Amino acid sequence: MTTHSLKEIIQVPVATLYHVCEGKVIYLIDLEESAYMLSLDSMEDEWKAIYLQPEMKTIHLMRWIRKGIEKQDGTFIQVK
């Protein structure tokens, strides 16, 4: 699989809500040749005042994408 830089990933216009389960919110970021999933914990304090939209601008999720890339803790994974 080809990995992409943060800059390439945030150039995708929108991330699509994939599913919500047990406080985890999963967004799909679909590049032409690959896709990434971002898992967010909606129970964190900073998410209590954020509206979840079916589509969010990918750049608005950049903070959590960067954390997932840096920590490699499974919150941001390449799925395709």
N, C-alpha and C positions, 0 to 999 in steps of 0.2 A: 504494500500500500504506500502511496505517496503521502507524505505529511506536508502540511502547509504552515506558513508563518502566520503569526497573529494578524499581521497586516493584510494578508491574503484572505483570511477568514472573515475579518470584519468588513471587507468590501462586498460580501454577500448582503444584498439589501435587507432581507428579513430572515428571522428565525421563526419556525413554525412550532406552535405548541403540539407536542406529540402525545403526552399523557400526564396525568396527575394521580399519584397513589401514595397514601400514607405520609403526606406532607412533602413528598418529593415532586418537583415539577420538572419535566423533561422537555427541552426544546431541541428541535432538529435543525441543523444548519446544513443545507444541501448545496454543495458545490457541484459543478457538472460531472466531474469524474469521481468524486468521493463525497462522503457525508460525515458529520460529527454530531454527537449528542452531548448536550450540556445538562447536567443534573443540578438542580438548585434545591436547597432546603427552605421551604416556605415558612418554616417555624422560626427562622432566624429573625432577630429584631429588625434588621434593616428591610426585610420583606413584608413586614406587617402593614406598612403604609403604601405598598406598591400594588397597583392593579395588574392582574395577569391578563394579558391580551392573547387572542388566538395567534396573532403575529406580532412580533416585536422587532424593532430595528436591531440588527445584529450589533451595531456599534454601542447600543445601550446596554448590551450584555458583556461588553468587552472586559470589564472589571473581573467578572466571574470566569470568563474564558481564560484570561491571563492567569488567574489563580489556579485553574484546573491544569493548564499547561505546565506551570512552574512546579506545582506540588505533585503532579502525576498520581493523584489519589483516587482516580476513577470517576471524578466529577465531569471530566471532559474527555471523551473518547472518540476515536475514529471508528465508524461502523461500516464504511464502504470504501 
